[in-house]
Structures are given as C-alpha cells and as structure tokens.
C-alpha cells in the first residue's frame, strides 16, 4: 500500500488503553509485503462505547475485521453473531471478521499465539508444570492452549477465585486427566510461571505475584508487549530466572489474525 484510497480495505484494533499496541505495525507490514491494498488503524474505545463502535463497524462496507484486546475480549462475545469453537469454549474473542452482510464472526488466537511464541524461543511447554496468573480472556485462551500442548499440571491464580474455578471447570471438561488447581500469589514449585493479567501495562502497577518467592530455575513469561520489560520480568531477572517476553506471542499471531479478519474459510468455517 503506497496510499490510502477509496478502494483500500479497512481493519482496526480495539483497546483501552491503546498507546501500547503493536499489532497495527505487524499487520500493516504483512499487508504491504503481500501487496494487499489495506490498512489497520488503532481505535481507542472504552467499555461503555464498545457496543456502539461495533454497530458502526458493521455498517462500514469497506471494513473486513478487527483485533480485540484488553479489556474487551470477554465483553465482545455476546456482540458477535457467531463464534468459533475455541472462542465458545474460552468465552472470549480477540479477532473478528465482518462478513459482506455485516455479521461479526469471533475467534480466539491468543493461546495458539502464546504457545507458538514459547516454541519459537526454544521453550517447549509439553510436560511442564505451569502457574498461570489470571482467568480473563487471554488467560483462558492460554490455559486451554497449554493443556492442549501437554502441560503436566496447571494451577490458575486469580484475584476472583470463583472465576478461576469456573475456568478450571471448563478446562477439565475437555482435559479430564490434567491435574488442575486454584493457586495463590505464590508461584513456587512450577517450571513455567505466566502472567496473563494486565498488571504491568502501567507504571506503578502492583506485581501480579509474590516475586520474592521466584526460584532461579523457573521460566517467567509475560504476554504484555509494552513495556518490553515489565516490573515482573525485571524482578524475575533479579532473582536469576530466565524470562520470556510478550512480543513472540504477537509475532506468532500476526499471519493468523490477518487470515481470520479477511475471512479465510479454513479459520472461520466452524463459527456458529
């Protein structure tokens, strides 16, 4: 794309806040490399305005889809006309495709992206014991993906314990042989520690776990991309832990997101 014209296809990312997002750069680079006349733009929308914005996007005939991120991944579910199997199980969506007649199809790629990102950096999750902080949209997707990847056991810690229990119930329905439990802020005794909350996006955020209990043999992973090095990762490095940054999760999702937003038949075929 050398310039935006009346034939340019439009894509978006919806978030609150919006300053930290890196998806538009990756998607636009992909479009340019493919010679596809399209552009992705960031849209800053608060939770109170999400339904209104989505209704407006339905009416845009040159709009094909969007990425949905914090804090809208679970809220967007009842606003979709159809969901992929994974989005239905997880109860969240992070990518939408707009059909020609204005219907919105929702999918969830966070978990697949996180696991692929781990593997791209030489970290195989199969057989690992995992401590996961969070039970929201991204955390749920990552939990299912880690179960599918063969984690040996999975503990979910969340400020709202009932939400963690609900997620465990959903995972156990698909993976009945996986040991699952609710955790506290103590990450000791696990090989992989994952922060899948938004704590760390803003300067001054509380740490999502008790970092003083981290052990040097533990791999500590983030899904936050900006800042690149969160307070948790700095604390983990200070404790001698290897760390995994948030960027590989996004880079592993870029092509998948673009294909879904464009309505790739292989990706949206199970949306009901």
GIHU-V883290 format. One record per backbone hydrogen bond with DSSP energy under -0.5 kcal/mol. CO is the residue of the C=O (numbers start at 1). NH is the residue of the N-H. Records with the same first field share a line. If there is no record, write none. Layout:
BEGIN
CO = NH / NH
END
This chain:
BEGIN
5 = 8
9 = 39
10 = 64 / 65
11 = 41
12 = 67
13 = 43
14 = 69
15 = 45
18 = 21
22 = 26
23 = 27
24 = 28
25 = 29
26 = 30
27 = 31
28 = 32
29 = 33
30 = 34
31 = 35 / 36
32 = 35
35 = 37
36 = 38
37 = 9
39 = 11
41 = 13
43 = 15 / 45
46 = 49 / 50
47 = 50
49 = 53
50 = 54
51 = 55
52 = 56
53 = 57
54 = 58
55 = 59
56 = 59
57 = 60
59 = 61
60 = 63
62 = 10
64 = 98
65 = 12
66 = 96
67 = 14
69 = 72
70 = 16
72 = 76
73 = 93
74 = 77
76 = 79
77 = 80
82 = 106
83 = 272
84 = 88
85 = 89
86 = 90
87 = 91 / 92
94 = 68
95 = 107
96 = 66
97 = 99 / 105
99 = 102
103 = 99 / 105
104 = 81 / 82
105 = 97
106 = 84
107 = 94 / 95
109 = 113
110 = 114
111 = 115
112 = 116
113 = 117
114 = 118
115 = 119
116 = 120
117 = 121
118 = 121 / 123
119 = 122
122 = 124
123 = 125
125 = 128
128 = 152 / 153
129 = 191 / 192
130 = 132 / 155
131 = 133 / 194
132 = 134 / 157
133 = 196
136 = 140
137 = 141
138 = 142
139 = 143
140 = 144
141 = 145
142 = 146
143 = 147
144 = 148
145 = 149
146 = 150 / 151
147 = 150
150 = 127
152 = 179
153 = 130
154 = 181
155 = 132 / 157
156 = 183
157 = 134
159 = 161
160 = 163 / 164
161 = 165
162 = 166
163 = 167
164 = 168
165 = 169
166 = 170
167 = 171
168 = 172
169 = 173
170 = 174
171 = 174 / 175
175 = 178
177 = 179
179 = 154
181 = 156
185 = 187 / 210
187 = 190
191 = 219
192 = 131
193 = 221
194 = 133 / 196
195 = 223
198 = 201
202 = 205
209 = 211
210 = 213
211 = 214
215 = 218
216 = 242
218 = 220 / 242
219 = 193 / 221
220 = 244
221 = 195
224 = 246
228 = 230
230 = 234
231 = 235
232 = 236
233 = 237
234 = 238
235 = 239
236 = 241
237 = 240
242 = 220
244 = 222
246 = 249 / 250
247 = 251
248 = 252
249 = 253
250 = 253 / 254
253 = 257
254 = 258
255 = 259
256 = 260
257 = 261
258 = 262
259 = 264
260 = 263
264 = 267 / 268
265 = 269
268 = 271
END
